[in-house]
Amino acid sequence: MEGIVVLSIAYWLAVGVVFLIGLAQLIIKSSKNQPLKPALKLLIISVIMLVIGVGACAVILGGLGGMH
């Protein structure tokens, strides 16, 4: 069970880092009138990762994962 906790923490840290990098790029590139597509891609990826992570946590905590 400790392995799942470590993986979960690592996953949420990765989501946070991707989101913060995307947000920083968005702010910096918009102030310099540069293309925003890479920053928006990172933000979209972080939102998708967030949704997948929340779903996985719900399954694990709900006991529906078949890991009895």
Phi, psi and omega per residue, in radians:
M1 nan -0.452 -3.123
E2 -1.169 -0.566 3.135
G3 -1.107 -0.666 3.134
I4 -1.177 -0.621 3.123
V5 -1.168 -0.763 3.140
V6 -1.119 -0.773 3.110
L7 -1.115 -0.670 3.122
S8 -1.128 -0.770 3.116
I9 -1.112 -0.744 3.119
A10 -1.099 -0.699 3.131
Y11 -1.107 -0.828 -3.116
W12 -1.177 -0.591 3.038
L13 -1.117 -0.723 3.113
A14 -1.108 -0.732 3.100
V15 -1.055 -0.794 3.139
G16 -1.111 -0.721 -3.136
V17 -1.152 -0.784 3.132
V18 -1.083 -0.732 3.134
F19 -1.125 -0.799 -3.113
L20 -1.151 -0.684 3.095
I21 -1.126 -0.765 3.106
G22 -1.093 -0.722 3.127
L23 -1.159 -0.750 3.118
A24 -1.106 -0.759 3.116
Q25 -1.097 -0.697 3.136
L26 -1.072 -0.788 -3.131
I27 -1.159 -0.818 -3.094
I28 -1.149 -0.819 -3.086
K29 -1.219 -0.566 3.122
S30 -1.254 -0.534 3.105
S31 -1.307 -0.412 3.136
K32 -1.746 0.123 -3.128
N33 0.970 0.730 3.075
Q34 -1.762 2.876 3.129
P35 -1.056 2.416 -3.070
L36 -1.727 -0.016 -3.035
K37 -1.010 -0.788 3.130
P38 -1.101 -0.668 3.133
A39 -1.176 -0.717 3.124
L40 -1.166 -0.616 3.078
K41 -1.083 -0.751 3.125
L42 -1.112 -0.709 3.126
L43 -1.141 -0.708 3.121
I44 -1.148 -0.735 3.111
I45 -1.063 -0.729 -3.119
S46 -1.170 -0.621 3.104
V47 -1.189 -0.713 3.095
I48 -1.105 -0.748 3.106
M49 -1.092 -0.659 3.116
L50 -1.091 -0.795 -3.131
V51 -1.123 -0.758 3.128
I52 -1.125 -0.732 -3.141
G53 -1.132 -0.718 3.121
V54 -1.143 -0.706 3.103
G55 -1.113 -0.739 3.129
A56 -1.130 -0.725 3.114
C57 -1.116 -0.680 3.125
A58 -1.120 -0.699 3.129
V59 -1.167 -0.767 -3.120
I60 -1.148 -0.819 -3.110
L61 -1.247 -0.481 3.132
G62 -1.411 -0.166 3.132
G63 1.345 0.285 -3.118
L64 -1.616 0.031 -3.067
G65 -1.412 -0.058 3.136
G66 1.300 0.383 -3.111
M67 -1.858 0.962 -3.096
H68 -1.357 nan nan
